[in-house]
């Protein structure tokens, strides 16, 4: 479509007028301009850059330093450039070149350096003098002095309001000094292993002139001393160990942060959570928005600042990571940020919280109006009714308010009705929980070993006189002279070699010693008998020696094993149920049973790193002695919880019992006679040992289920 010639002329006149108006506004806004830049080398490697302005600047421009690559940048607000060129090669001292870039009503001067260098600024008439200190000043950082504010001629007296110490979350120590105003001159330097801070032309109250021991805070800082030095105030910080420091000032608060050095695998020292490139900032009563713009230019991030971000800021930072500098600015002004990709939105905390709340409420309203749909999910390993309880749990409901879940138990299918977003979450959840249950074989080995030893020795000794009738001292009966039987035994003694009787050997004898060896269990002792006569066989001596020794060893190995699923309790047992009669309150009797079994009860839990946690109960019971109430049960049991690696074996318990006894019965004096003392005493010795060990071996079954 072709426009009329008159209309085109009108549009051109309006556009020209708008451009002229914009130019006049820009010219009015840019009340000052840079007319010339001259560079002159000085002695000692110093370089002076003279920036001639159209009008005398009210204050030095804000500047910041970049370490890599080494640069110093100055921002001139409401200033244009009349140089006609943007880049100039220099090659004097540490200054290689400089760039002048104009953006809107702001002009930036960037000094490209050969190495990092400190600088000073001074206003002289219509010119700004920038002095680069040269390599000599930057070569000795240990004794270098960092100036945070210039001392002005005729400066008024300042004061320190408070000196405080705080411990950070990462173990760093912070020395916080509250100043009377933000124009206090501050010089910081390292002196030996201490940090010395001089506050120029500043008074120190008497209550702050003290020495603080802060060792108990667990930071690198040990001692903080405050004193008066002439017309200045001095604070000395004494750290210990390997440390690094950062100093910055925000408005009337000066902070020195000392943190321990953390060395990573590449032996590169990094500080705390801040990983950004280091920069230096020096701003005196400048707008917060301008400082944020400087950080945006340094990081090349897109920073959007809310219109509600206002106010001025005095900020002095020296070699601070840019993300820490941004954090300091946000904290000092009550701001916060939200980052999405390469875009950072900065606004007051309340404003961001309100925006997020409104966004969530809008999203909730959309969810309440979003149409629902129904999907079916086939579960292979998980029970559908159990999964339904998981979805609709009132304590933590995973479905929306309009969502529901129905189960078909016959096909193990669950039908879910909800919004598409919630259905996708249900699908992800099913992929995580509907998996095969891992199985574990638990093998227990119970080893019982016993070593028994018993030995009994005894003797019986008696005397008989056949002249006259003897009297049995125990019964009072009398008897006639005993008859001698073939084989050398007497008819009424019951006494002969290799045989023992339960009645006294000679009822009419005087029994001097009666200490025979007792039986062990049901096994009687062996007996050796001897009878000595006189020539007429009217008097004789009766001797009986008895002895028994039992030595036994045994071992019982029981090995119950069971296979069960993860977190499912399993039990295996083998044994008998012993019946016994039990009387009731009515007087009748009934048959009851007691178990005497070998059993293993276990509940395993497989950990993600293929270890097994087991709740165990192992029983090894056997029948004991019969009592009036029924048979006793000998019980061996252990209940415990252990963590064992897959395929590993652990001893979960053991019992060791040793029973040792020695007993002697004897006739006083005669039992202690040498050689013949054994005829007058009885020796009993017992040494029994029993040991029980229980081993557990879990094995996670991956491919097959095998019991061997």
Secondary structure, DSSP 8 states (H G I E B T S, - for coil): ----HHHHHHHHHHHHHHHHHHHHHHHHH--EEEEEEEEEE-GGG-EEEEEEESS--SS--EEEEETTTTEEEEEEETEEE-SS-SEEEEEETTEEEEEEEEETTEEEEEEEESS---EEEEEETTEEEEEE--HHHHS-TTT-EEESS---TT---EEEEEEEEEE-TTS-EEEEEEESSTT-EEEEEEETTEEEEEEETEEE-GGG--EEE-GGG-SSEEEEEEEEETTEEEEEEEE-SSEEEEEEEETTEEEEEEEE-EE-TT--EEBTTB-S-EEEEEEEEEEHHHHHHHHHHHHT-EEEE-TT---EEEEEEEEEEHHHHHHHHHHHTTEEEEEETTEEEEEEHHHHHHHHHHHHHHHHHHHHHS--EEEEEE-SSS-HHHHHHHHT-TTS--S-TT-EEEEETTTTEEEEEE-HHHHHHHHHHHHHHSS---EEEEEEEEEEEEEEEEEEEEEEEEEEE-SS--B-TTT--B-----EETTTEETTT--BTTB--SS-S-TTSEEEEEE----BTTB--EEEEEEEE-TTSSEEEEEEEEEEEEEEEEEEEE--EEEEETT-EEEEEEEEEEEEEEE-TTS-EEEEEEEEEEEEEEEEEE-TTSEEEEEEEEEE-EEEEEETTEEEEE--EEEEEEEEETT-EEEEEEEEEEEEEEEEEE-TTGGGSTTTGGGGEEEEEEEEEEEEEEEEEEEEESS-----
